[in-house]
Amino acid sequence: MFLLLFIVLLIQFFTYWIFEPLVSFSEYLLEIRLFPIIALIGLIFLFSAKNFERN
């Protein structure tokens, strides 16, 4: 049981160690002040898609 607990804690530690810089960078990139610009680009991309059914 303690071996299983140790393995789980080890996995959690390495998961935090690997993904914490990625999460920190994405949190900085997607701050509230940048969200309107990202949303506007997403909406422009969404509504500017060409209709491929007209042939």
Biopython code that builds the backbone (N, CA, C, O; Angstrom):
import numpy as np
from Bio.PDB.StructureBuilder import StructureBuilder

atoms = [
    (1, "MET", "N", (0.817, -1.191, 0.000)),
    (1, "MET", "CA", (0.000, 0.000, 0.000)),
    (1, "MET", "C", (0.865, 1.261, 0.000)),
    (1, "MET", "O", (0.578, 2.220, -0.717)),
    (2, "PHE", "N", (1.922, 1.252, 0.807)),
    (2, "PHE", "CA", (2.812, 2.415, 0.843)),
    (2, "PHE", "C", (3.580, 2.568, -0.467)),
    (2, "PHE", "O", (3.893, 3.683, -0.882)),
    (3, "LEU", "N", (3.878, 1.456, -1.107)),
    (3, "LEU", "CA", (4.543, 1.523, -2.404)),
    (3, "LEU", "C", (3.631, 2.167, -3.442)),
    (3, "LEU", "O", (4.087, 2.974, -4.251)),
    (4, "LEU", "N", (2.364, 1.819, -3.423)),
    (4, "LEU", "CA", (1.399, 2.429, -4.332)),
    (4, "LEU", "C", (1.267, 3.922, -4.054)),
    (4, "LEU", "O", (1.226, 4.719, -4.991)),
    (5, "LEU", "N", (1.200, 4.308, -2.801)),
    (5, "LEU", "CA", (1.124, 5.714, -2.432)),
    (5, "LEU", "C", (2.377, 6.469, -2.870)),
    (5, "LEU", "O", (2.286, 7.596, -3.358)),
    (6, "PHE", "N", (3.531, 5.861, -2.698)),
    (6, "PHE", "CA", (4.781, 6.480, -3.137)),
    (6, "PHE", "C", (4.799, 6.676, -4.652)),
    (6, "PHE", "O", (5.224, 7.725, -5.136)),
    (7, "ILE", "N", (4.344, 5.684, -5.395)),
    (7, "ILE", "CA", (4.322, 5.792, -6.859)),
    (7, "ILE", "C", (3.359, 6.888, -7.299)),
    (7, "ILE", "O", (3.674, 7.655, -8.209)),
    (8, "VAL", "N", (2.195, 6.973, -6.669)),
    (8, "VAL", "CA", (1.231, 8.018, -7.014)),
    (8, "VAL", "C", (1.801, 9.400, -6.708)),
    (8, "VAL", "O", (1.664, 10.318, -7.516)),
    (9, "LEU", "N", (2.433, 9.555, -5.559)),
    (9, "LEU", "CA", (3.041, 10.844, -5.221)),
    (9, "LEU", "C", (4.176, 11.197, -6.177)),
    (9, "LEU", "O", (4.356, 12.363, -6.528)),
    (10, "LEU", "N", (4.928, 10.210, -6.589)),
    (10, "LEU", "CA", (5.995, 10.443, -7.553)),
    (10, "LEU", "C", (5.439, 10.885, -8.905)),
    (10, "LEU", "O", (5.984, 11.789, -9.539)),
    (11, "ILE", "N", (4.362, 10.249, -9.342)),
    (11, "ILE", "CA", (3.717, 10.635, -10.607)),
    (11, "ILE", "C", (3.176, 12.054, -10.506)),
    (11, "ILE", "O", (3.318, 12.839, -11.444)),
    (12, "GLN", "N", (2.558, 12.392, -9.382)),
    (12, "GLN", "CA", (2.045, 13.755, -9.210)),
    (12, "GLN", "C", (3.170, 14.779, -9.211)),
    (12, "GLN", "O", (3.018, 15.858, -9.784)),
    (13, "PHE", "N", (4.282, 14.465, -8.588)),
    (13, "PHE", "CA", (5.412, 15.389, -8.554)),
    (13, "PHE", "C", (5.957, 15.630, -9.962)),
    (13, "PHE", "O", (6.188, 16.776, -10.349)),
    (14, "PHE", "N", (6.163, 14.556, -10.729)),
    (14, "PHE", "CA", (6.706, 14.728, -12.071)),
    (14, "PHE", "C", (5.704, 15.380, -13.014)),
    (14, "PHE", "O", (6.097, 16.109, -13.926)),
    (15, "THR", "N", (4.415, 15.128, -12.806)),
    (15, "THR", "CA", (3.401, 15.804, -13.620)),
    (15, "THR", "C", (3.433, 17.299, -13.354)),
    (15, "THR", "O", (3.379, 18.094, -14.293)),
    (16, "TYR", "N", (3.518, 17.691, -12.098)),
    (16, "TYR", "CA", (3.617, 19.114, -11.756)),
    (16, "TYR", "C", (4.897, 19.714, -12.320)),
    (16, "TYR", "O", (4.880, 20.831, -12.837)),
    (17, "TRP", "N", (5.991, 18.996, -12.229)),
    (17, "TRP", "CA", (7.281, 19.485, -12.690)),
    (17, "TRP", "C", (7.302, 19.687, -14.199)),
    (17, "TRP", "O", (7.941, 20.617, -14.692)),
    (18, "ILE", "N", (6.610, 18.824, -14.933)),
    (18, "ILE", "CA", (6.598, 18.927, -16.390)),
    (18, "ILE", "C", (5.597, 19.976, -16.865)),
    (18, "ILE", "O", (5.919, 20.774, -17.744)),
    (19, "PHE", "N", (4.379, 19.990, -16.295)),
    (19, "PHE", "CA", (3.316, 20.833, -16.842)),
    (19, "PHE", "C", (3.204, 22.205, -16.190)),
    (19, "PHE", "O", (2.506, 23.067, -16.726)),
    (20, "GLU", "N", (3.857, 22.443, -15.064)),
    (20, "GLU", "CA", (3.742, 23.748, -14.413)),
    (20, "GLU", "C", (4.279, 24.885, -15.276)),
    (20, "GLU", "O", (3.640, 25.936, -15.321)),
    (21, "PRO", "N", (5.416, 24.742, -15.965)),
    (21, "PRO", "CA", (5.847, 25.848, -16.848)),
    (21, "PRO", "C", (4.892, 26.089, -18.015)),
    (21, "PRO", "O", (4.687, 27.235, -18.414)),
    (22, "LEU", "N", (4.309, 25.032, -18.565)),
    (22, "LEU", "CA", (3.354, 25.203, -19.666)),
    (22, "LEU", "C", (2.098, 25.925, -19.192)),
    (22, "LEU", "O", (1.583, 26.803, -19.884)),
    (23, "VAL", "N", (1.612, 25.557, -18.024)),
    (23, "VAL", "CA", (0.416, 26.198, -17.480)),
    (23, "VAL", "C", (0.708, 27.652, -17.131)),
    (23, "VAL", "O", (-0.129, 28.524, -17.367)),
    (24, "SER", "N", (1.858, 27.916, -16.584)),
    (24, "SER", "CA", (2.227, 29.286, -16.247)),
    (24, "SER", "C", (2.321, 30.150, -17.504)),
    (24, "SER", "O", (1.855, 31.290, -17.509)),
    (25, "PHE", "N", (2.917, 29.618, -18.564)),
    (25, "PHE", "CA", (3.030, 30.373, -19.812)),
    (25, "PHE", "C", (1.666, 30.610, -20.435)),
    (25, "PHE", "O", (1.386, 31.714, -20.901)),
    (26, "SER", "N", (0.806, 29.584, -20.451)),
    (26, "SER", "CA", (-0.519, 29.762, -21.040)),
    (26, "SER", "C", (-1.375, 30.709, -20.204)),
    (26, "SER", "O", (-2.206, 31.434, -20.751)),
    (27, "GLU", "N", (-1.181, 30.711, -18.886)),
    (27, "GLU", "CA", (-1.899, 31.654, -18.039)),
    (27, "GLU", "C", (-1.462, 33.081, -18.345)),
    (27, "GLU", "O", (-2.291, 33.991, -18.377)),
    (28, "TYR", "N", (-0.177, 33.281, -18.568)),
    (28, "TYR", "CA", (0.308, 34.618, -18.930)),
    (28, "TYR", "C", (-0.210, 35.025, -20.308)),
    (28, "TYR", "O", (-0.578, 36.181, -20.519)),
    (29, "LEU", "N", (-0.239, 34.078, -21.242)),
    (29, "LEU", "CA", (-0.658, 34.379, -22.605)),
    (29, "LEU", "C", (-2.150, 34.671, -22.690)),
    (29, "LEU", "O", (-2.572, 35.523, -23.471)),
    (30, "LEU", "N", (-2.942, 33.976, -21.898)),
    (30, "LEU", "CA", (-4.390, 34.118, -21.979)),
    (30, "LEU", "C", (-4.953, 34.938, -20.821)),
    (30, "LEU", "O", (-5.998, 34.603, -20.263)),
    (31, "GLU", "N", (-4.265, 35.992, -20.473)),
    (31, "GLU", "CA", (-4.771, 36.866, -19.421)),
    (31, "GLU", "C", (-6.042, 37.551, -19.897)),
    (31, "GLU", "O", (-6.353, 37.562, -21.088)),
    (32, "ILE", "N", (-6.763, 38.115, -18.955)),
    (32, "ILE", "CA", (-8.051, 38.739, -19.259)),
    (32, "ILE", "C", (-7.884, 39.873, -20.271)),
    (32, "ILE", "O", (-8.766, 40.085, -21.104)),
    (33, "ARG", "N", (-6.780, 40.597, -20.213)),
    (33, "ARG", "CA", (-6.617, 41.726, -21.126)),
    (33, "ARG", "C", (-6.381, 41.270, -22.563)),
    (33, "ARG", "O", (-6.642, 42.032, -23.494)),
    (34, "LEU", "N", (-5.893, 40.049, -22.765)),
    (34, "LEU", "CA", (-5.687, 39.542, -24.119)),
    (34, "LEU", "C", (-6.880, 38.758, -24.649)),
    (34, "LEU", "O", (-6.935, 38.448, -25.839)),
    (35, "PHE", "N", (-7.841, 38.431, -23.774)),
    (35, "PHE", "CA", (-8.958, 37.597, -24.190)),
    (35, "PHE", "C", (-9.817, 38.234, -25.277)),
    (35, "PHE", "O", (-10.207, 37.515, -26.198)),
    (36, "PRO", "N", (-10.145, 39.541, -25.243)),
    (36, "PRO", "CA", (-10.956, 40.119, -26.327)),
    (36, "PRO", "C", (-10.287, 40.021, -27.701)),
    (36, "PRO", "O", (-10.964, 39.805, -28.706)),
    (37, "ILE", "N", (-8.980, 40.176, -27.746)),
    (37, "ILE", "CA", (-8.269, 40.081, -29.031)),
    (37, "ILE", "C", (-8.318, 38.643, -29.554)),
    (37, "ILE", "O", (-8.552, 38.414, -30.741)),
    (38, "ILE", "N", (-8.096, 37.689, -28.666)),
    (38, "ILE", "CA", (-8.125, 36.285, -29.073)),
    (38, "ILE", "C", (-9.536, 35.886, -29.498)),
    (38, "ILE", "O", (-9.707, 35.160, -30.477)),
    (39, "ALA", "N", (-10.553, 36.359, -28.764)),
    (39, "ALA", "CA", (-11.935, 36.051, -29.108)),
    (39, "ALA", "C", (-12.314, 36.670, -30.447)),
    (39, "ALA", "O", (-13.009, 36.036, -31.242)),
    (40, "LEU", "N", (-11.871, 37.891, -30.711)),
    (40, "LEU", "CA", (-12.169, 38.549, -31.980)),
    (40, "LEU", "C", (-11.528, 37.806, -33.147)),
    (40, "LEU", "O", (-12.162, 37.625, -34.186)),
    (41, "ILE", "N", (-10.293, 37.380, -32.989)),
    (41, "ILE", "CA", (-9.623, 36.603, -34.040)),
    (41, "ILE", "C", (-10.357, 35.280, -34.269)),
    (41, "ILE", "O", (-10.526, 34.847, -35.409)),
    (42, "GLY", "N", (-10.791, 34.643, -33.177)),
    (42, "GLY", "CA", (-11.534, 33.389, -33.309)),
    (42, "GLY", "C", (-12.855, 33.582, -34.029)),
    (42, "GLY", "O", (-13.219, 32.763, -34.873)),
    (43, "LEU", "N", (-13.584, 34.651, -33.715)),
    (43, "LEU", "CA", (-14.854, 34.902, -34.394)),
    (43, "LEU", "C", (-14.655, 35.229, -35.867)),
    (43, "LEU", "O", (-15.431, 34.777, -36.708)),
    (44, "ILE", "N", (-13.636, 36.002, -36.188)),
    (44, "ILE", "CA", (-13.349, 36.306, -37.594)),
    (44, "ILE", "C", (-13.020, 35.034, -38.350)),
    (44, "ILE", "O", (-13.490, 34.836, -39.470)),
    (45, "PHE", "N", (-12.221, 34.175, -37.748)),
    (45, "PHE", "CA", (-11.884, 32.912, -38.392)),
    (45, "PHE", "C", (-13.107, 32.020, -38.544)),
    (45, "PHE", "O", (-13.258, 31.339, -39.559)),
    (46, "LEU", "N", (-13.979, 32.019, -37.546)),
    (46, "LEU", "CA", (-15.159, 31.164, -37.587)),
    (46, "LEU", "C", (-16.131, 31.596, -38.672)),
    (46, "LEU", "O", (-16.654, 30.753, -39.401)),
    (47, "PHE", "N", (-16.381, 32.894, -38.792)),
    (47, "PHE", "CA", (-17.371, 33.376, -39.744)),
    (47, "PHE", "C", (-16.800, 33.694, -41.117)),
    (47, "PHE", "O", (-17.556, 34.053, -42.020)),
    (48, "SER", "N", (-15.500, 33.577, -41.300)),
    (48, "SER", "CA", (-14.932, 33.822, -42.621)),
    (48, "SER", "C", (-14.673, 32.526, -43.372)),
    (48, "SER", "O", (-14.082, 32.557, -44.451)),
    (49, "ALA", "N", (-15.099, 31.384, -42.834)),
    (49, "ALA", "CA", (-14.901, 30.105, -43.511)),
    (49, "ALA", "C", (-15.732, 30.073, -44.787)),
    (49, "ALA", "O", (-16.901, 30.459, -44.800)),
    (50, "LYS", "N", (-15.108, 29.610, -45.846)),
    (50, "LYS", "CA", (-15.803, 29.552, -47.130)),
    (50, "LYS", "C", (-16.756, 28.370, -47.150)),
    (50, "LYS", "O", (-16.509, 27.346, -46.512)),
    (51, "ASN", "N", (-17.841, 28.520, -47.884)),
    (51, "ASN", "CA", (-18.829, 27.457, -47.993)),
    (51, "ASN", "C", (-18.400, 26.531, -49.126)),
    (51, "ASN", "O", (-18.415, 26.917, -50.295)),
    (52, "PHE", "N", (-18.021, 25.315, -48.772)),
    (52, "PHE", "CA", (-17.540, 24.376, -49.771)),
    (52, "PHE", "C", (-18.660, 23.575, -50.395)),
    (52, "PHE", "O", (-18.399, 22.751, -51.272)),
    (53, "GLU", "N", (-19.927, 23.789, -49.969)),
    (53, "GLU", "CA", (-21.034, 23.025, -50.533)),
    (53, "GLU", "C", (-21.505, 23.587, -51.867)),
    (53, "GLU", "O", (-22.245, 22.914, -52.585)),
    (54, "ARG", "N", (-21.105, 24.775, -52.208)),
    (54, "ARG", "CA", (-21.482, 25.347, -53.505)),
    (54, "ARG", "C", (-20.535, 24.875, -54.577)),
    (54, "ARG", "O", (-19.399, 25.341, -54.660)),
    (55, "ASN", "N", (-20.989, 23.966, -55.388)),
    (55, "ASN", "CA", (-20.149, 23.458, -56.513)),
    (55, "ASN", "C", (-20.964, 23.415, -57.789)),
    (55, "ASN", "O", (-20.450, 23.023, -58.837)),
]
sb = StructureBuilder()
sb.init_structure("model")
sb.init_model(0)
sb.init_chain("A")
sb.init_seg("    ")
for serial, (resi, resn, name, xyz) in enumerate(atoms, 1):
    if name == "N":
        sb.init_residue(resn, " ", resi, " ")
    sb.init_atom(name, np.array(xyz, "f"), 0.0, 1.0, " ", f" {name:<3s}", serial, name[0])
structure = sb.get_structure()
